[in-house]
Amino acid sequence: MARIDQALCLDDFEAMAQRHLPRPIFEYIRGGVETNASVDDNRRAFQDYAFIPRALVDVSSIDTSVSLLGKQYRSPVGIAPMGLSALSSYRGDLVLAQAGGQAGIPVIMSGSSLIRLEEVATSSPGTWFQAYLPGDVQEISKLVDRVAQAGFTTLVITVDTPVAANRENNIRAGFTTPLRPSARLLLDGLTHPRWVCNTFLRTCVRHGMPHFENNYATRGAPILSRNVLRDYSDRGHISWNHLRAIRKQWKGALVIKGILRKADAVTAIETGADAIIVSNHGGRQLDGSISPLRVLPEIADIAGDIPVMLDSGIRRGTDVLKALALGARCVFVGRPFGYATATGGRKGADRAINLITSEITRDLGLLGVTRLQDLSADVIRKIHD
Ligand SMILES: Cc1cc2nc3c(=O)[nH]c(=O)nc-3n(C[C@H](O)[C@H](O)[C@H](O)COP(=O)(O)O)c2cc1C
């Protein structure tokens, strides 16, 4: 087993996690959809830009702090919401929230999580909460009330999942939600005893069988169950009207995640969103949906003072700087934080945060820029069409 400090960049955590996790769980994190067109283009989009560094600028002092939704963060990179984090790593949601909170970066807790949101809010105040809207619209306001009562002040609503995505890779790898007990799952467990003992059994012994805790105001299905009953009903009928109702009810900051169209960004802002996350869900929803970096400039252009953030494919400090130069205020990273925490727990999360934030500082120095406000389209050029 590689030691966590042997990871020198975010991509290094993937192979470590692949060795550590049973295949269905690893593939659940790694997977995209169908042909992986969006997953692949999310990376390619960053290669379409090149830097034009400034020479002989005094970069002895570099400030990477960013102001976002009334708070000051130490670096313009945060942890994206990931469902089932407590299945891949012991108490994963708490670990990510605490690691990010202590490092001074934003962390978004997923609503498809296995630890009660109240516990995360208490242990890491300042964490943002992400909700998938319950298909049963009566349940929406109850969930929003619960999130507010727990003390969260930033609510992220994900809007790119109107219907379930075609996750063929999950089926091929034997992953279902809830997980169905099977000979194959048992064999996967036997060949990954560290995960079975240190994550799964430890969770069951100390906290009981994990359940989906936060899709609704009340507890959902267990993670391991014979009946594959989905934890959420169809949400195909959810519209901007539901967002307007949430805006009236929710007094904190409201962030809309999963915007790719300029017109939707306009509607989100008109609806009262305090910020937008341009995202294609890491290429896990509609295969072939455009890479967020490619639409970022046009969305940033109409957003005015509303912060525009971005995720999907960020792996390097240079990716972060390109997104900021094209108009993002902050970016989020998903899979690598999942891999790092699965492999190394809190140490893994800390290592991943440290690697990406150090790269940002170093890359700013090499670019000849000392403050994030000075990153503009002037420091990059599009080199491929
Ligand atoms: C394992 C996994 C679970 C995810 N679960 C959620 C979720 O519950 N809610 C959500 O809004 N996005 C979810 N996402 C999408 C991420 O928030 C984010 O948009 C995406 O991972 C960013 O792309 P990247 O992984 O290439 O950094 C998930 C992504 C992964 C990899």
Ligand as a Chemical Component Dictionary entry (heavy atoms), coordinates in Angstrom:
data_LIG
# 
_chem_comp.id                   LIG 
_chem_comp.type                 NON-POLYMER 
_chem_comp.pdbx_formal_charge   0 
_chem_comp.three_letter_code    LIG 
# 
loop_
_chem_comp_atom.comp_id 
_chem_comp_atom.atom_id 
_chem_comp_atom.alt_atom_id 
_chem_comp_atom.type_symbol 
_chem_comp_atom.charge 
_chem_comp_atom.model_Cartn_x 
_chem_comp_atom.model_Cartn_y 
_chem_comp_atom.model_Cartn_z 
_chem_comp_atom.pdbx_ordinal 
LIG C1  C1  C 0 -18.530 9.905  -6.262  1  
LIG C2  C2  C 0 -19.238 11.169 -6.647  2  
LIG C3  C3  C 0 -20.429 11.485 -6.044  3  
LIG C4  C4  C 0 -21.081 12.680 -6.372  4  
LIG N1  N1  N 0 -22.223 13.015 -5.703  5  
LIG C5  C5  C 0 -22.772 14.233 -5.925  6  
LIG C6  C6  C 0 -23.867 14.650 -5.134  7  
LIG O1  O1  O 0 -24.331 13.957 -4.245  8  
LIG N2  N2  N 0 -24.396 15.875 -5.407  9  
LIG C7  C7  C 0 -23.894 16.693 -6.400  10 
LIG O2  O2  O 0 -24.406 17.797 -6.596  11 
LIG N3  N3  N 0 -22.839 16.306 -7.137  12 
LIG C8  C8  C 0 -22.276 15.110 -6.913  13 
LIG N4  N4  N 0 -21.179 14.734 -7.635  14 
LIG C9  C9  C 0 -20.594 15.681 -8.613  15 
LIG C10 C10 C 0 -19.552 16.560 -7.928  16 
LIG O3  O3  O 0 -20.135 17.414 -6.996  17 
LIG C11 C11 C 0 -18.791 17.427 -8.937  18 
LIG O4  O4  O 0 -19.716 18.122 -9.741  19 
LIG C12 C12 C 0 -17.847 16.616 -9.836  20 
LIG O5  O5  O 0 -17.293 15.524 -9.142  21 
LIG C13 C13 C 0 -16.725 17.506 -10.322 22 
LIG O6  O6  O 0 -15.934 16.826 -11.240 23 
LIG P1  P1  P 0 -14.528 16.140 -10.885 24 
LIG O7  O7  O 0 -14.840 14.883 -10.142 25 
LIG O8  O8  O 0 -13.961 15.900 -12.234 26 
LIG O9  O9  O 0 -13.719 17.114 -10.059 27 
LIG C14 C14 C 0 -20.526 13.542 -7.345  28 
LIG C15 C15 C 0 -19.325 13.199 -7.956  29 
LIG C16 C16 C 0 -18.673 12.030 -7.613  30 
LIG C17 C17 C 0 -17.357 11.712 -8.268  31 
# 
loop_
_chem_comp_bond.comp_id 
_chem_comp_bond.atom_id_1 
_chem_comp_bond.atom_id_2 
_chem_comp_bond.value_order 
_chem_comp_bond.pdbx_ordinal 
LIG C1  C2  SING 1  
LIG C2  C3  SING 2  
LIG C2  C16 DOUB 3  
LIG C3  C4  DOUB 4  
LIG C4  N1  SING 5  
LIG C4  C14 SING 6  
LIG N1  C5  DOUB 7  
LIG C5  C6  SING 8  
LIG C5  C8  SING 9  
LIG C6  O1  DOUB 10 
LIG C6  N2  SING 11 
LIG N2  C7  SING 12 
LIG C7  O2  DOUB 13 
LIG C7  N3  SING 14 
LIG N3  C8  DOUB 15 
LIG C8  N4  SING 16 
LIG N4  C9  SING 17 
LIG N4  C14 SING 18 
LIG C9  C10 SING 19 
LIG C10 O3  SING 20 
LIG C10 C11 SING 21 
LIG C11 O4  SING 22 
LIG C11 C12 SING 23 
LIG C12 O5  SING 24 
LIG C12 C13 SING 25 
LIG C13 O6  SING 26 
LIG O6  P1  SING 27 
LIG P1  O7  DOUB 28 
LIG P1  O8  SING 29 
LIG P1  O9  SING 30 
LIG C14 C15 DOUB 31 
LIG C15 C16 SING 32 
LIG C16 C17 SING 33 
# 
